[in-house]
Amino acid sequence: MATNVLQLGGRDDWSEKYKMSDEITWNYNNFPPKKPAIYSVVIIDGAVNLTPKNWEKLIWASTPYAVFYRPGTEKQLGAAGQRFIKLDAGKPFTCSPEQMIKDISDKYYFGQTGIRVLPNNINLNQELFDELNYPDGGHLQLSVDSDEWQTFGHYRNQLYVDPYRRLRIWLEASREPGVELRIVVNELVVGDRQWTFPVTTKDAEEIIPTKLQTEGQFVSVSLQMRGHGKFTLGPFHYSWARYGAGIFIVGAKRLIEPHNGEQVAYYLNPGNLKPPLNVYFSGARSAEGFEAYPLFRSFKAPSLLFTDPRLEIGQFYTGDYMEPAIKRVIMRSLLKLGMTTDDLVMCGVSMGTYPAIKLGSELGAHAIVVAKALTNLGYLAERGRLQRPDEFETIFDIDRQLTQTDFPKGLHEIDQKFWRQFDEDNLARTRLFITHMYQDDYDDRAVAKIKSSNAIQHVKEFATKGYPGHHNDNTDGTVSWMIYRIRQVMRDDFGNYQEDDQ
């Protein structure tokens, strides 16, 4: 899909004066258009004559963090235009039109993509290792004893670079002091080029600076080591690069576990700046990135989206570092919006229900609204052999991150820890809505355990909706019920939802 750009104001139509890539569709002073449109970028280059009604329309037809105005022009826009800039987090620009057009191609294009590659896809130079160990499906343990850099493996599949795009890369890894790792990337075209990137847990943009092409291209990736000691490799990630403008999508940021480089990404959409703040956790995803952006943008209220790209499909947003870090992001977002936990609505589907319920109850959220609840991660693994053979085996990798105790005792401890905390949580001000499957082959105990918990005895409101079938059946029905309840809370409790808004 083309990157749709709207230029408002200015004496010159940039598309007629400056060169730009074929993927950009330029609209000059054409708002509102005859057909509804969504704009990846809005540029205000001078005085604009829009009615307050059309400024309001533009708020929801544009992308937050991708609105730019020439300094001084905001004073000429009137109250409605200034509100547009505020709600879409507009920023002044002082660069030349040529640089802005380049930034659109490099940073503010439409769409997202992200792929992970697990360590079992590395072709190893086994002559360098006396032993190697795969403790789970997402990690490989090795050791090095060399003062010189050694190439110890390469990924079997080459990385595809889409037309007009560059790739951002990231390798999860932990290592003992004295061990160094780096990534070597080779361009597979005539006149091959090579780049080397250190493996780090710092929040740095590791971008492969390939030449932008009108057709796709490929690069190969190998790994090198130096030093003395042990190290562990996790998944290798690559996604479209945005040069600091966002992770996956414009405006998104990430949390990085300082020990091993694991990441969880998040995105705060300012919406209309009115309560509630809807927090949504993406479900299990083989492709990396955010889900439900259009849905929560359509609600018009502020939203905070999370996505977990760890292991094969995510790690339920768990971890001694990640859970507190996620809660800090939620609290900072509330503070930024001038809200409190009384304005917090926690949402999720399947894998996303675990953090929505766990963190939502710990924070005393105003409402928790989830579809296909999963709360017993240990029990979920126990059921794999008989109830769910050869399906979702990554739950064993997930549970391994949560306990060092042998199975099945460790699995029981994971669930006991969850319920001990849940029983202590204060839900006196919380509305709790849950859909579930009657024959759920993942976690058929979630709703029953919640009903019998100490915390639920004092909950403000508790409602469930059951559907016949297994966990992955009737997603449309369960999600529709969740959406209905979110809208109900927004309308009844906050007065911030109207059917005719949609």
Residue, then its C-alpha position, 0 to 999 in steps of 0.5 A: m500500500a502506498t504511503n499517503v501524504l497530505q500537504l496543507g498550505g504553502r505556495d508550492d505543491w512539493s510533488e511538482k517541484y521535488k523528486m520522490s519515490d513512486e510509493i508516495t501518493w501526494n495530496y496537495n490542499n485536497f481535504p476532505p477528499k471525495k473518498p475517505a482516506i487515511y494519511s501516513v503523514v500530514i505536512i502543514d506548510g503554511a496558512v490553512n483554511l479548514t472548517p472546525k468540522n474538517w479539522e476534526k475529521l483530519i484528526w482521525a484520518s491522520t497518524p499520530y507522531a507523523v504530523f509536521y508543521r512549519p514553525g509559526t504556522e500553528k498560530q494561524l490555524g485557529a483553535a481547531g487546527q491547534r487542537f489537531i496538532k495537539l491530539d496527533a502529537g504534531k512536531p515542527f520541522t525546519c528541514s528542507p522539503e527535500q529532507m522531509i521527503k527523504d524522511i517520509s521514505d526512510k521513516y514515516y512510510f505506511g505499514q509494519t513488518g517483523i520476523r524472528v529467527l530461532p537459533n535452531n536455524i543457525n548452521l554452526n561450525q561445529e569444529l569450534f565447539d566441544e559441546l552445544n546445548y539447546p535448553d529450549g526451542g528459543h535458546l542455544q548455549l555455547s562457549v568460546d576460547s579465542d583471542e581472535w574473531q571466529t565465524f561460528g555460524h550463519y543463518r540458513n535463510q537469507l533476509y529479504v529486504d523489501p523495495y524502498r526499505r531497509l532492515r533493523i536487526w536485533l539479536e537476543a544474547s547473554r554472555e559472561p564477562g570477556v565474551e564478545l559477539r557480533i553480527v556480519v551482514n553481506e549484501l548479495v548483489v554485484g559489488d557486494r558490501q559487508w557490515t559488522f554490528p556489535v551484539t548489545t543490549k543498549d537501545a541502539e538502532e542497528i540498521i543495515p544501510t543497503k541502497l534503496q531499491t525498486e525491487g527486493q534484494f537479499v542479505s546474508v547474516s553470519l555470527q562471530m565470537r571472541g573471548h573466553g567464556k560461555f554465551t547464550l543466543g536467543p532469537f534473531h529479529y529483523s523488521w523495517a527500519r525507521y531511524g529512530a521514528g518508531i519500532f514497527i510503527v511510527g511512535a512506538k518504543r521498546l523495553i529491553e531486558p539489560h541482561n539478555g536483550e529481550q524486547v517488548a514494544y509499546y505504543l501510546n496513541p493519544g486519541n482525544l486525550k480523554p479517559p479512559l486509557n485502553v491498554y491492549f496486549s497483542g496475542a500470540r504472533s508468529a509475525e512481529g508487530f502490533e495488532a488491533y491498532p485500527l480498532f483502538r484508534s477507531f474508539k478515539a480514546p487514548s490507547l496503549l498497545f503492547t506486543d511481545p516478540r520473544l521466543e516463537i510467538g511471545q512470552f505472555y509478557t512475563g519476566d522479573y524485568m518485563e512485568p515491572a517495566i510494563k507497569r511503569v510504562i502504564m503508570r507513566s502513560l496515565l501520568k502523561l495523560g493526567m489520568t489515574t488507575d481509575d481511568l484504566v481499562m486493561c484488554g487482551v485476547s488469548m496470550g494477551t489476557y494473562p497480563a491484562i488480568k494479572l497486571g490489571s488486578e495488581l494496578g486496581a484497574h477500572a475495568i479488565v476486559v478479555a477474550k479467551a482467558l488464560t491464567n494457568l501457564g503451568y497447567l497449560a503445559e501439563r495439558g499439552r500431551l493429551q488435550r493438545p498434542d503437537e500444538f503450542e509446544t512453545i508453552f514449555d519454553i515459556d514456562r522454562q523462563l519462569t521456573q528453575t524447578d523440575f517439572p511438574k513441580g515447577l509448573h504448579e509453582i508458576d500457577q500458585k504464584f499467580w493465584r497467591q498474588f491475585d487473591e491479594d489484589n483489590l478489585a473493589r473498584t474493578r469491572l471484570f468481563i471475561t469470555h471463555m470457551y467451554q471445551d478450552d483445550y488450553d486452560d479450562r480452569a481460568v474462569a472457575k479459579i477466578k470465581s473461587s478466588n478471594a479477590i473476586q468476592h469483593v469485585k465491583e462487577f464480574a460477568t462472563k460469556g461462554y462459547p462452545g468449542h476449543h480455544n481457537d474456535n469462534t474468535d469472531g464471537t469472543v472478540s466481538w463480545m470483548i469489543y462490545r464490553i469495552r464500548q459499554v465501559m467507555r460509554d457508561d462510565f466515561g461518556n467517551y463513546q458514541e455509536d455515531d462516532q464510528 
